[in-house]
Amino acid sequence: MVGDQPDPAGVARELFDLARAGDADRLAGHIEAGMPANLTDASGNTLLMLAAYHGHAHAVRVLVDHGATVDALNDRGQTPLAGAVFKGYEDVVRLLVANGADPRAGTPSAWDTATFFDRPELLEILRNKITR
């Protein structure tokens, strides 16, 4: 607390922890109370990046539904989709692709990541997005 107000840095840390843990309901509550859906940490990771990288499809859905940018790049040029592909979370990959995530965005892109790590099932999802 800062005076009668909550500590903004503390609230931000809590949001990042909630995204990593996949606590979709509490994330939604904070965003509906005015916190930005595209909040970033010191490395440029959005809440969506953290939820996607940790495989929390429900939290990803909540963040997307609240306006999170699906192709936001972190400071390393990575997207949430590439993070989900790297970790092999097919449900998160499907969700992000269905909500407009670009398989070719970022460095390395989700496409490059799926190719490098030989994830044919994820390449098929990405290929379907690209050829539509």
Secondary structure, DSSP 8 states (H G I E B T S, - for coil): -BTTB--HHHHHHHHHHHHHHT-HHHHHHHHHTT--TT-B-TT--BHHHHHHHTT-HHHHHHHHHTT--TT---TTS--HHHHHHHHT-HHHHHHHHHTT--TT-TTTTHHHHHHHTT-HHHHHHHHHHHH-
